[in-house]
Amino acid sequence: MDPRTLQPEPRARLLSFDGGGIRGLFALQYAKRIETLLREKTGNPDMVLADYFHYVGGTSTGAIIAAFVSWGLPVAEIERLYRINAAAMFQKSGLLKRFTSHRFVAEGLSRFLRDFFVEDDGSPATFGTKKLKTLLLVVTRNASTGSAWPLSNNPHAKYNNLESPGNNLQIPLWQLVRASTAAPTFFPPEILEVKGEGGKPLVFAFEDGGVTPFNCPAYLLSIMATLPEYNLQWKTGRENMSIVSIGTGGTKLGRGDRLFVDVLAQAKNLPSSLIGSFQQYQDLLCRVNGECRFGPPVDGEVGDLMRPNGEGKFLYARYDKVFSGDDLLAAEQVTRKGFTLDNLELMDFLIERGTAHAEETVKLSHFDEL
């Protein structure tokens, strides 16, 4: 029996990371604050998030973070890896491909992931590797079939049967993470070969999980931890489960006082608008089904839903921020390229603002106590 699948005591702790490109550095500051507080509480200066959380999930840049967390890295090291590999991850394509296919080549990001996720003997680590200290959820989209593909290393899951001719645990870990980050127009899809019924090889194109409803995978993570069909069936209830959902920060997605915009503007804004709406809905599902201990307001009607819920299936905390006008003015002092997902000039700004907001908001009582 894989000990990672056993019912955690006293509480199953789930950790979720949204997608958001380079703004993953902002999310890491929340994670760093949690790690710091846990080290202070336990008196263990070497404690990492994988020592505390049992199931970690992520989408796109969140999948990279989640995989590193599950691998057992301290957050400071994950941040270091982000910074030193950022330029390689966002290496521009040639002019023709930049305007007709994808803005960045995949090789820099692929090399970074491929070189890191290896076994002790240097061979590629698979999704079934024991070097992952927790259960891990990676959200991607099968562009060939047009369906979301949430993949977990839970060995009891239907498509992870080691006795079958082919199973998802045999896929190289780096490829699954890279598939989750293959944002359309940003990166080319990741081509993966999986095996169907009877071991028949199937070749699919995979792309960014952010273009599924699960750019915020927190509620999906709870489902995969508890629904009988996923063959884990951890207990629900505030005393049995907690979820921490971490966003990457963002800007208001409305068009403001422009009542009408042209077709090009609508096409440009539609993807981010849909992703933002899905994130909000997934967050809302967690607040309604759990006991929300912390989170910014969902909207003007329901507010933040921070209240006791004796029927809650889990404790829930959501850490995220919509950048204010003052934040955007401060960002303009360091970059003129805007709040795009690939703007590397924002790295120091994201770390600075993320650190300040995390120190202001994160408390262990949001998800660690009744």
Secondary structure, DSSP 8 states (H G I E B T S, - for coil): --GGGS--SS-EEEEEE---GGGHHHHHHHHHHHHHHHHHHHT-TT--GGGT-SEEEEETHHHHHHHHHHHT--HHHHHHHHHHHHHHHT-B--HHHHHHT-SB-SHHHHHHHHHHSB-TTS-B-BTT-TT--SEEEEEEEETTTTEEEEEE--TTSGGG-TTSSS-GGGSBHHHHHHHHT--TTTS--EEEEEE-GGG-EEEEEEEEGGGSTTSS-HHHHHHHHH-GGGT-----STTTEEEEEE---B---S-TT-S---HHHHHHHHHHHHHHHHHHHHHHHHHHHSEEEE---SBTTTBT-BS--TT-SSEEEEE--B--HHHHHHHHTT-SS-S-TT-GGGHHHHHHHHHHHHHHH--GGGTS--
